[in-house]
Amino acid sequence: MYVGAQMMNNLLLEEGSIVQVENISLPVATFAKFQPQSPDFLDITNPKAVYSFVQFLSVAFSGLLY
């Protein structure tokens, strides 16, 4: 399985490390809370467009959850 360099860094892995991967079933989420990574998020010039895009993503990926 290929894991990108940034993901390997996030998981504190080195090249050639052994990783155990499991597939589990999770209950369907009913709530999600998001937090911006920086105050720059507040400087969005068109927040309605960003909100519409987030709504689109939630609909687009909802089919993948089932």
Jmol script that loads the backbone (N, CA, C; Angstrom):
load data "model"
ATOM      1  N   MET A   1       0.848  -1.170   0.000  1.00  0.00           N
ATOM      2  CA  MET A   1       0.000   0.000   0.000  1.00  0.00           C
ATOM      3  C   MET A   1       0.895   1.234   0.000  1.00  0.00           C
ATOM      4  N   TYR A   2       0.540   2.229  -0.807  1.00  0.00           N
ATOM      5  CA  TYR A   2       1.315   3.471  -0.873  1.00  0.00           C
ATOM      6  C   TYR A   2       0.771   4.457   0.148  1.00  0.00           C
ATOM      7  N   VAL A   3       1.655   5.054   0.915  1.00  0.00           N
ATOM      8  CA  VAL A   3       1.300   6.121   1.847  1.00  0.00           C
ATOM      9  C   VAL A   3       2.204   7.304   1.522  1.00  0.00           C
ATOM     10  N   GLY A   4       1.600   8.463   1.312  1.00  0.00           N
ATOM     11  CA  GLY A   4       2.360   9.655   0.965  1.00  0.00           C
ATOM     12  C   GLY A   4       3.282  10.104   2.086  1.00  0.00           C
ATOM     13  N   ALA A   5       4.279  10.896   1.724  1.00  0.00           N
ATOM     14  CA  ALA A   5       5.294  11.350   2.692  1.00  0.00           C
ATOM     15  C   ALA A   5       4.676  12.148   3.825  1.00  0.00           C
ATOM     16  N   GLN A   6       3.728  13.033   3.516  1.00  0.00           N
ATOM     17  CA  GLN A   6       3.115  13.848   4.576  1.00  0.00           C
ATOM     18  C   GLN A   6       2.336  12.966   5.557  1.00  0.00           C
ATOM     19  N   MET A   7       1.618  11.976   5.035  1.00  0.00           N
ATOM     20  CA  MET A   7       0.878  11.070   5.915  1.00  0.00           C
ATOM     21  C   MET A   7       1.838  10.258   6.768  1.00  0.00           C
ATOM     22  N   MET A   8       2.938   9.816   6.187  1.00  0.00           N
ATOM     23  CA  MET A   8       3.932   9.066   6.961  1.00  0.00           C
ATOM     24  C   MET A   8       4.486   9.928   8.090  1.00  0.00           C
ATOM     25  N   ASN A   9       4.755  11.199   7.789  1.00  0.00           N
ATOM     26  CA  ASN A   9       5.233  12.107   8.833  1.00  0.00           C
ATOM     27  C   ASN A   9       4.194  12.287   9.929  1.00  0.00           C
ATOM     28  N   ASN A  10       2.922  12.443   9.544  1.00  0.00           N
ATOM     29  CA  ASN A  10       1.847  12.614  10.523  1.00  0.00           C
ATOM     30  C   ASN A  10       1.707  11.394  11.432  1.00  0.00           C
ATOM     31  N   LEU A  11       1.955  10.210  10.876  1.00  0.00           N
ATOM     32  CA  LEU A  11       1.828   8.965  11.645  1.00  0.00           C
ATOM     33  C   LEU A  11       3.136   8.553  12.309  1.00  0.00           C
ATOM     34  N   LEU A  12       4.163   9.393  12.163  1.00  0.00           N
ATOM     35  CA  LEU A  12       5.484   9.122  12.739  1.00  0.00           C
ATOM     36  C   LEU A  12       6.054   7.804  12.223  1.00  0.00           C
ATOM     37  N   LEU A  13       5.905   7.571  10.905  1.00  0.00           N
ATOM     38  CA  LEU A  13       6.409   6.351  10.272  1.00  0.00           C
ATOM     39  C   LEU A  13       7.674   6.656   9.488  1.00  0.00           C
ATOM     40  N   GLU A  14       8.510   5.653   9.359  1.00  0.00           N
ATOM     41  CA  GLU A  14       9.683   5.752   8.505  1.00  0.00           C
ATOM     42  C   GLU A  14       9.487   4.820   7.320  1.00  0.00           C
ATOM     43  N   GLU A  15      10.206   5.068   6.240  1.00  0.00           N
ATOM     44  CA  GLU A  15      10.101   4.217   5.062  1.00  0.00           C
ATOM     45  C   GLU A  15      10.453   2.782   5.437  1.00  0.00           C
ATOM     46  N   GLY A  16       9.593   1.847   5.040  1.00  0.00           N
ATOM     47  CA  GLY A  16       9.818   0.438   5.351  1.00  0.00           C
ATOM     48  C   GLY A  16       9.163  -0.015   6.649  1.00  0.00           C
ATOM     49  N   SER A  17       8.519   0.907   7.375  1.00  0.00           N
ATOM     50  CA  SER A  17       7.843   0.538   8.620  1.00  0.00           C
ATOM     51  C   SER A  17       6.697  -0.421   8.344  1.00  0.00           C
ATOM     52  N   ILE A  18       6.437  -1.307   9.268  1.00  0.00           N
ATOM     53  CA  ILE A  18       5.309  -2.232   9.155  1.00  0.00           C
ATOM     54  C   ILE A  18       4.083  -1.558   9.768  1.00  0.00           C
ATOM     55  N   VAL A  19       2.978  -1.600   9.029  1.00  0.00           N
ATOM     56  CA  VAL A  19       1.741  -0.966   9.464  1.00  0.00           C
ATOM     57  C   VAL A  19       0.619  -1.985   9.366  1.00  0.00           C
ATOM     58  N   GLN A  20      -0.180  -2.085  10.403  1.00  0.00           N
ATOM     59  CA  GLN A  20      -1.345  -2.975  10.377  1.00  0.00           C
ATOM     60  C   GLN A  20      -2.577  -2.131  10.080  1.00  0.00           C
ATOM     61  N   VAL A  21      -3.321  -2.526   9.049  1.00  0.00           N
ATOM     62  CA  VAL A  21      -4.506  -1.793   8.623  1.00  0.00           C
ATOM     63  C   VAL A  21      -5.717  -2.677   8.868  1.00  0.00           C
ATOM     64  N   GLU A  22      -6.739  -2.096   9.500  1.00  0.00           N
ATOM     65  CA  GLU A  22      -7.970  -2.832   9.753  1.00  0.00           C
ATOM     66  C   GLU A  22      -9.149  -2.088   9.143  1.00  0.00           C
ATOM     67  N   ASN A  23     -10.132  -2.836   8.708  1.00  0.00           N
ATOM     68  CA  ASN A  23     -11.366  -2.261   8.204  1.00  0.00           C
ATOM     69  C   ASN A  23     -12.430  -2.446   9.277  1.00  0.00           C
ATOM     70  N   ILE A  24     -13.021  -1.344   9.726  1.00  0.00           N
ATOM     71  CA  ILE A  24     -14.060  -1.432  10.752  1.00  0.00           C
ATOM     72  C   ILE A  24     -15.297  -0.680  10.291  1.00  0.00           C
ATOM     73  N   SER A  25     -16.426  -1.005  10.859  1.00  0.00           N
ATOM     74  CA  SER A  25     -17.673  -0.299  10.566  1.00  0.00           C
ATOM     75  C   SER A  25     -17.954   0.686  11.686  1.00  0.00           C
ATOM     76  N   LEU A  26     -18.293   1.899  11.304  1.00  0.00           N
ATOM     77  CA  LEU A  26     -18.619   2.932  12.276  1.00  0.00           C
ATOM     78  C   LEU A  26     -20.075   3.329  12.115  1.00  0.00           C
ATOM     79  N   PRO A  27     -20.712   3.760  13.192  1.00  0.00           N
ATOM     80  CA  PRO A  27     -22.085   4.233  13.054  1.00  0.00           C
ATOM     81  C   PRO A  27     -22.118   5.521  12.220  1.00  0.00           C
ATOM     82  N   VAL A  28     -23.234   5.759  11.550  1.00  0.00           N
ATOM     83  CA  VAL A  28     -23.384   6.950  10.734  1.00  0.00           C
ATOM     84  C   VAL A  28     -23.394   8.177  11.644  1.00  0.00           C
ATOM     85  N   ALA A  29     -22.596   9.162  11.300  1.00  0.00           N
ATOM     86  CA  ALA A  29     -22.514  10.382  12.107  1.00  0.00           C
ATOM     87  C   ALA A  29     -23.761  11.232  11.916  1.00  0.00           C
ATOM     88  N   THR A  30     -24.159  11.921  12.972  1.00  0.00           N
ATOM     89  CA  THR A  30     -25.294  12.833  12.890  1.00  0.00           C
ATOM     90  C   THR A  30     -24.869  14.268  13.129  1.00  0.00           C
ATOM     91  N   PHE A  31     -23.609  14.483  13.500  1.00  0.00           N
ATOM     92  CA  PHE A  31     -23.140  15.821  13.818  1.00  0.00           C
ATOM     93  C   PHE A  31     -21.640  15.906  13.562  1.00  0.00           C
ATOM     94  N   ALA A  32     -21.190  17.024  13.061  1.00  0.00           N
ATOM     95  CA  ALA A  32     -19.755  17.263  12.870  1.00  0.00           C
ATOM     96  C   ALA A  32     -19.456  18.706  13.243  1.00  0.00           C
ATOM     97  N   LYS A  33     -18.375  18.927  13.964  1.00  0.00           N
ATOM     98  CA  LYS A  33     -17.966  20.272  14.345  1.00  0.00           C
ATOM     99  C   LYS A  33     -16.583  20.523  13.759  1.00  0.00           C
ATOM    100  N   PHE A  34     -16.452  21.594  13.003  1.00  0.00           N
ATOM    101  CA  PHE A  34     -15.190  21.916  12.345  1.00  0.00           C
ATOM    102  C   PHE A  34     -14.576  23.155  12.980  1.00  0.00           C
ATOM    103  N   GLN A  35     -13.268  23.181  13.002  1.00  0.00           N
ATOM    104  CA  GLN A  35     -12.540  24.304  13.568  1.00  0.00           C
ATOM    105  C   GLN A  35     -11.490  24.750  12.552  1.00  0.00           C
ATOM    106  N   PRO A  36     -11.422  26.052  12.252  1.00  0.00           N
ATOM    107  CA  PRO A  36     -10.414  26.514  11.291  1.00  0.00           C
ATOM    108  C   PRO A  36      -9.008  26.293  11.820  1.00  0.00           C
ATOM    109  N   GLN A  37      -8.072  26.040  10.904  1.00  0.00           N
ATOM    110  CA  GLN A  37      -6.684  25.811  11.301  1.00  0.00           C
ATOM    111  C   GLN A  37      -5.956  27.104  11.623  1.00  0.00           C
ATOM    112  N   SER A  38      -6.476  28.225  11.128  1.00  0.00           N
ATOM    113  CA  SER A  38      -5.825  29.503  11.416  1.00  0.00           C
ATOM    114  C   SER A  38      -6.871  30.618  11.341  1.00  0.00           C
ATOM    115  N   PRO A  39      -6.572  31.780  11.909  1.00  0.00           N
ATOM    116  CA  PRO A  39      -7.503  32.922  11.826  1.00  0.00           C
ATOM    117  C   PRO A  39      -7.701  33.416  10.395  1.00  0.00           C
ATOM    118  N   ASP A  40      -6.827  33.024   9.466  1.00  0.00           N
ATOM    119  CA  ASP A  40      -6.978  33.428   8.059  1.00  0.00           C
ATOM    120  C   ASP A  40      -8.321  32.973   7.490  1.00  0.00           C
ATOM    121  N   PHE A  41      -8.893  31.942   8.084  1.00  0.00           N
ATOM    122  CA  PHE A  41     -10.190  31.438   7.642  1.00  0.00           C
ATOM    123  C   PHE A  41     -11.241  32.544   7.700  1.00  0.00           C
ATOM    124  N   LEU A  42     -11.102  33.463   8.642  1.00  0.00           N
ATOM    125  CA  LEU A  42     -12.078  34.536   8.805  1.00  0.00           C
ATOM    126  C   LEU A  42     -11.982  35.578   7.696  1.00  0.00           C
ATOM    127  N   ASP A  43     -10.901  35.541   6.918  1.00  0.00           N
ATOM    128  CA  ASP A  43     -10.695  36.509   5.845  1.00  0.00           C
ATOM    129  C   ASP A  43     -11.250  36.036   4.499  1.00  0.00           C
ATOM    130  N   ILE A  44     -12.119  35.048   4.510  1.00  0.00           N
ATOM    131  CA  ILE A  44     -12.694  34.537   3.264  1.00  0.00           C
ATOM    132  C   ILE A  44     -13.496  35.650   2.597  1.00  0.00           C
ATOM    133  N   THR A  45     -13.251  35.880   1.308  1.00  0.00           N
ATOM    134  CA  THR A  45     -13.916  36.974   0.611  1.00  0.00           C
ATOM    135  C   THR A  45     -15.344  36.634   0.218  1.00  0.00           C
ATOM    136  N   ASN A  46     -15.645  35.343   0.025  1.00  0.00           N
ATOM    137  CA  ASN A  46     -16.993  34.946  -0.373  1.00  0.00           C
ATOM    138  C   ASN A  46     -17.426  33.743   0.466  1.00  0.00           C
ATOM    139  N   PRO A  47     -17.845  33.981   1.716  1.00  0.00           N
ATOM    140  CA  PRO A  47     -18.196  32.855   2.597  1.00  0.00           C
ATOM    141  C   PRO A  47     -19.380  32.032   2.084  1.00  0.00           C
ATOM    142  N   LYS A  48     -20.315  32.662   1.340  1.00  0.00           N
ATOM    143  CA  LYS A  48     -21.467  31.916   0.822  1.00  0.00           C
ATOM    144  C   LYS A  48     -21.013  30.858  -0.181  1.00  0.00           C
ATOM    145  N   ALA A  49     -20.030  31.197  -1.019  1.00  0.00           N
ATOM    146  CA  ALA A  49     -19.509  30.240  -1.993  1.00  0.00           C
ATOM    147  C   ALA A  49     -18.816  29.080  -1.285  1.00  0.00           C
ATOM    148  N   VAL A  50     -18.073  29.381  -0.237  1.00  0.00           N
ATOM    149  CA  VAL A  50     -17.393  28.323   0.520  1.00  0.00           C
ATOM    150  C   VAL A  50     -18.427  27.422   1.179  1.00  0.00           C
ATOM    151  N   TYR A  51     -19.470  28.012   1.767  1.00  0.00           N
ATOM    152  CA  TYR A  51     -20.526  27.228   2.401  1.00  0.00           C
ATOM    153  C   TYR A  51     -21.218  26.327   1.380  1.00  0.00           C
ATOM    154  N   SER A  52     -21.486  26.862   0.189  1.00  0.00           N
ATOM    155  CA  SER A  52     -22.112  26.056  -0.868  1.00  0.00           C
ATOM    156  C   SER A  52     -21.213  24.896  -1.272  1.00  0.00           C
ATOM    157  N   PHE A  53     -19.916  25.137  -1.352  1.00  0.00           N
ATOM    158  CA  PHE A  53     -18.973  24.082  -1.711  1.00  0.00           C
ATOM    159  C   PHE A  53     -18.940  22.995  -0.641  1.00  0.00           C
ATOM    160  N   VAL A  54     -18.958  23.389   0.626  1.00  0.00           N
ATOM    161  CA  VAL A  54     -18.977  22.414   1.724  1.00  0.00           C
ATOM    162  C   VAL A  54     -20.256  21.590   1.665  1.00  0.00           C
ATOM    163  N   GLN A  55     -21.377  22.230   1.378  1.00  0.00           N
ATOM    164  CA  GLN A  55     -22.638  21.488   1.234  1.00  0.00           C
ATOM    165  C   GLN A  55     -22.539  20.494   0.086  1.00  0.00           C
ATOM    166  N   PHE A  56     -21.954  20.921  -1.036  1.00  0.00           N
ATOM    167  CA  PHE A  56     -21.779  20.028  -2.178  1.00  0.00           C
ATOM    168  C   PHE A  56     -20.944  18.816  -1.792  1.00  0.00           C
ATOM    169  N   LEU A  57     -19.829  19.048  -1.075  1.00  0.00           N
ATOM    170  CA  LEU A  57     -18.971  17.939  -0.669  1.00  0.00           C
ATOM    171  C   LEU A  57     -19.715  16.969   0.245  1.00  0.00           C
ATOM    172  N   SER A  58     -20.523  17.508   1.149  1.00  0.00           N
ATOM    173  CA  SER A  58     -21.238  16.614   2.063  1.00  0.00           C
ATOM    174  C   SER A  58     -22.220  15.736   1.305  1.00  0.00           C
ATOM    175  N   VAL A  59     -22.846  16.268   0.277  1.00  0.00           N
ATOM    176  CA  VAL A  59     -23.772  15.473  -0.543  1.00  0.00           C
ATOM    177  C   VAL A  59     -22.985  14.490  -1.401  1.00  0.00           C
ATOM    178  N   ALA A  60     -21.895  14.955  -1.993  1.00  0.00           N
ATOM    179  CA  ALA A  60     -21.103  14.104  -2.888  1.00  0.00           C
ATOM    180  C   ALA A  60     -20.512  12.913  -2.150  1.00  0.00           C
ATOM    181  N   PHE A  61     -20.064  13.128  -0.920  1.00  0.00           N
ATOM    182  CA  PHE A  61     -19.414  12.044  -0.186  1.00  0.00           C
ATOM    183  C   PHE A  61     -20.387  11.239   0.668  1.00  0.00           C
ATOM    184  N   SER A  62     -21.633  11.693   0.796  1.00  0.00           N
ATOM    185  CA  SER A  62     -22.575  10.947   1.625  1.00  0.00           C
ATOM    186  C   SER A  62     -22.837   9.564   1.059  1.00  0.00           C
ATOM    187  N   GLY A  63     -22.781   9.407  -0.258  1.00  0.00           N
ATOM    188  CA  GLY A  63     -22.972   8.098  -0.867  1.00  0.00           C
ATOM    189  C   GLY A  63     -21.848   7.136  -0.561  1.00  0.00           C
ATOM    190  N   LEU A  64     -20.688   7.646  -0.234  1.00  0.00           N
ATOM    191  CA  LEU A  64     -19.541   6.793   0.064  1.00  0.00           C
ATOM    192  C   LEU A  64     -19.611   6.216   1.467  1.00  0.00           C
ATOM    193  N   LEU A  65     -20.457   6.780   2.306  1.00  0.00           N
ATOM    194  CA  LEU A  65     -20.520   6.348   3.703  1.00  0.00           C
ATOM    195  C   LEU A  65     -21.368   5.104   3.906  1.00  0.00           C
ATOM    196  N   TYR A  66     -22.133   4.729   2.890  1.00  0.00           N
ATOM    197  CA  TYR A  66     -23.026   3.583   3.056  1.00  0.00           C
ATOM    198  C   TYR A  66     -22.512   2.368   2.326  1.00  0.00           C
TER     199      TYR A  66
END
end "model"
wireframe off; spacefill off
backbone 0.3
color backbone group
